[in-house]
Amino acid sequence: MLKSIKTSVLALLLIGTAAYAHAQKKISQGTIVYGVSYELSPEQKSSIDVSALPKENKMEFNGNISKLAMEMGPTMLTIYKDGAENTALLLIDIPVAQKQIATKMSKEDIEKQAGSIKYSDFKATGVKETISGYQTEKYTYKDDKGSDYELWLTKDIELTPGATNTEFKDLKGTPIKFTLNQNTIKTTMTIKSIKDSAVGPFSLAVPEGYEVMTMAELEALRGGG
């Protein structure tokens, strides 16, 4: 039952770190809806349950912390992520098994889930396009594995660390559409809407009743589940 959790956790972490800004209109809390698409190799298509990957997801954020949730059949995954500290809390609820698991994720745990890939050489191209109602400019960049990427950046809005992506922290704007390689899965994220509204507050404290496991213990359980 837990074998597909790793891929889904990765998807949640990706969405949960999906935007960063130093821009004009500042939004300190609210809800972001993302469209998600994937570029899988033939080998990945044969080994990854594509149906478990989200095509659209919703993230709530308040200040430094964001919240994402995903249903996987009888299992509910929820991730609370601190965008300033780059740490997270993963909650796994399996009602049919009467099991609740909580795992705290360090910065190193999150980087490992993402494949420890580094991005650099961000360059503005001067190409402009309106995406989801935002004026954006196309940027190109690359990773340390030799792959090339592009993103579309807006300076219309500024988001708080709860909606932060550490890969883009030095860019002066908010990525509206971008591609990242997450543990060899090339994934494109597009912000479809941002709603400035009251949500939260959220916390990385473990709720009462959850069994606390380390990432290593969770991986062992997933492998044997």
matplotlib code that plots the C-alpha trace (Angstrom):
import matplotlib.pyplot as plt

x = [0.0, 2.9, 5.0, 3.9, 4.2, 7.7, 6.6, 3.6, 5.7, 8.0, 5.0, 3.8, 7.2, 7.6, 4.2, 4.9, 8.0, 6.6, 7.1, 9.3, 9.2, 10.7, 8.0, 5.2, 1.9, 2.7, 0.5, 1.2, -1.5, -3.8, -4.3, -2.5, -3.8, -1.2, -1.5, 1.2, 2.6, 5.3, 7.9, 8.6, 11.1, 9.9, 11.6, 9.9, 6.5, 6.9, 7.9, 6.0, 2.2, 1.4, -2.2, -0.8, 0.8, -1.3, -2.4, -3.7, -3.2, -3.9, -1.5, -2.5, 0.2, 0.4, 3.7, 6.5, 4.4, 2.4, 0.0, -0.7, -2.8, -3.2, -5.5, -4.0, -6.9, -7.4, -4.4, -4.2, -0.8, -0.4, 2.8, 3.4, 6.5, 8.5, 9.7, 12.2, 13.9, 13.3, 12.0, 8.7, 6.3, 4.7, 1.5, 0.2, -3.4, -4.6, -8.1, -8.7, -5.5, -6.2, -2.7, -1.4, 2.3, 4.2, 7.7, 9.8, 11.9, 15.1, 16.6, 18.8, 15.8, 14.0, 17.1, 17.5, 13.9, 14.5, 17.7, 20.1, 20.1, 21.6, 20.3, 22.3, 23.0, 19.6, 19.3, 16.5, 15.6, 13.5, 10.6, 7.3, 4.0, 0.9, 0.3, -2.7, -3.3, 0.3, 2.9, 5.9, 9.4, 11.1, 14.3, 16.6, 18.7, 20.4, 21.2, 24.4, 23.4, 23.6, 19.8, 18.4, 15.2, 13.0, 10.7, 8.3, 8.8, 6.4, 7.2, 3.5, 3.3, 5.4, 4.8, 5.9, 8.3, 5.4, 5.2, 9.0, 11.1, 14.7, 15.9, 14.6, 15.4, 17.8, 15.4, 13.6, 10.1, 7.7, 7.9, 4.5, 5.5, 8.7, 10.3, 12.4, 13.9, 12.7, 14.4, 14.8, 11.2, 11.0, 8.0, 6.4, 4.4, 2.0, 0.3, -3.3, -4.6, -3.6, -6.2, -5.4, -7.4, -7.2, -6.0, -4.2, -2.2, -0.2, 2.4, 5.1, 4.2, 3.2, -0.5, -1.6, -2.2, 0.5, 3.3, 6.5, 8.9, 12.2, 12.6, 14.7, 12.0, 9.3, 11.4, 11.9, 8.1, 7.3, 9.7, 8.1, 4.5]
y = [0.0, 2.4, 1.5, 4.5, 7.0, 8.1, 9.4, 11.2, 12.8, 14.1, 15.6, 17.3, 18.7, 20.0, 21.8, 22.9, 24.8, 26.1, 29.9, 32.7, 36.4, 39.9, 41.8, 44.3, 43.1, 41.0, 38.1, 36.8, 34.0, 32.4, 29.5, 28.6, 26.2, 24.5, 22.6, 19.8, 17.8, 15.2, 14.1, 10.4, 8.2, 4.8, 3.2, 5.5, 4.9, 1.2, 1.7, 4.7, 4.7, 7.8, 7.8, 8.6, 11.8, 14.9, 16.8, 19.6, 20.5, 23.2, 24.7, 26.8, 29.0, 31.4, 33.2, 30.7, 27.6, 25.9, 22.9, 20.4, 17.3, 14.4, 11.3, 8.0, 5.5, 4.8, 6.9, 10.6, 12.4, 15.9, 17.9, 21.1, 22.8, 25.7, 27.6, 29.7, 26.8, 24.3, 21.6, 19.7, 17.5, 14.6, 13.1, 9.8, 8.7, 5.2, 4.9, 1.3, 0.2, 2.5, 3.9, 7.5, 8.2, 11.4, 12.0, 15.1, 16.0, 17.9, 20.1, 17.2, 14.8, 17.2, 17.7, 13.9, 13.4, 16.0, 14.2, 16.8, 18.6, 22.1, 24.8, 27.7, 30.1, 31.8, 34.1, 36.5, 36.1, 39.2, 37.0, 38.1, 36.2, 36.6, 33.4, 33.0, 36.8, 37.7, 39.4, 37.1, 37.0, 33.8, 32.7, 29.8, 27.8, 24.4, 21.8, 20.1, 17.0, 18.7, 19.3, 22.6, 24.3, 27.3, 29.3, 32.2, 34.9, 37.7, 40.8, 41.5, 39.8, 38.9, 35.7, 35.0, 32.1, 29.7, 29.7, 29.6, 27.6, 27.6, 26.8, 30.3, 32.3, 34.7, 35.6, 39.0, 37.7, 34.9, 31.9, 31.3, 28.4, 26.4, 22.9, 21.0, 17.6, 15.9, 12.6, 12.1, 13.0, 16.2, 18.1, 21.3, 23.5, 26.2, 28.5, 28.6, 31.0, 32.7, 33.7, 36.2, 34.9, 33.9, 30.4, 28.6, 29.3, 26.1, 24.4, 21.6, 20.2, 16.5, 16.2, 14.0, 10.3, 10.0, 7.4, 9.3, 7.7, 8.8, 9.0, 5.8, 4.0, 5.2, 4.1, 0.7, 0.4, 1.6, -1.0, -3.8, -2.6]
z = [0.0, 0.8, -2.2, -4.3, -1.5, -2.5, -5.9, -4.4, -1.6, -4.3, -6.2, -3.0, -2.2, -5.7, -5.6, -2.0, -3.2, -6.3, -6.3, -5.0, -5.4, -4.7, -6.5, -6.4, -4.9, -1.8, -0.9, 2.6, 2.7, 0.3, -2.1, -5.3, -7.9, -10.1, -13.4, -13.5, -16.5, -16.7, -19.2, -18.5, -20.3, -21.5, -18.5, -16.1, -17.7, -17.0, -13.4, -12.2, -11.5, -13.6, -12.4, -8.9, -10.1, -9.8, -12.9, -10.8, -7.1, -4.6, -2.1, 0.9, 2.5, 5.4, 6.1, 6.1, 6.0, 3.2, 3.3, 0.5, 0.6, -1.8, -1.8, -2.9, -2.8, 0.9, 1.9, 2.6, 2.4, 3.8, 3.8, 5.8, 4.6, 6.1, 3.1, 5.1, 6.8, 4.0, 6.4, 6.3, 8.2, 6.3, 7.6, 6.3, 7.2, 6.4, 7.9, 6.7, 8.5, 11.5, 11.0, 11.3, 10.6, 11.0, 9.6, 10.0, 7.0, 7.3, 4.5, 3.6, 3.4, 1.0, -1.2, -1.3, -2.4, -5.2, -6.4, -5.0, -8.4, -8.6, -11.0, -12.4, -15.3, -15.2, -18.2, -19.3, -23.0, -23.5, -24.8, -23.2, -22.7, -20.7, -18.6, -16.3, -16.5, -15.5, -17.6, -17.8, -19.3, -20.5, -18.7, -19.6, -17.1, -16.7, -14.0, -13.0, -14.9, -18.3, -18.9, -20.1, -18.8, -19.1, -16.9, -17.3, -14.6, -13.5, -11.4, -10.8, -7.4, -4.4, -2.3, 1.2, 2.2, 2.5, -1.3, -1.8, -4.2, -3.0, -6.6, -7.7, -4.6, -6.4, -9.2, -8.8, -9.6, -9.3, -11.6, -13.1, -15.4, -14.9, -15.3, -12.8, -12.7, -9.5, -8.9, -12.7, -13.4, -15.6, -14.3, -15.6, -13.1, -14.2, -11.7, -12.8, -10.1, -6.9, -4.4, -1.7, 1.2, 4.9, 5.5, 8.4, 10.4, 9.9, 12.0, 11.7, 15.1, 15.1, 15.8, 18.7, 17.9, 15.1, 15.2, 14.6, 12.1, 10.6, 6.8, 6.9, 8.9, 6.5, 3.5, 5.0, 5.6, 2.1, 0.6, 2.5, 2.2]

ax = plt.figure().add_subplot(projection="3d")
ax.plot(x, y, z, "-o")
ax.set_aspect("equal")
plt.show()
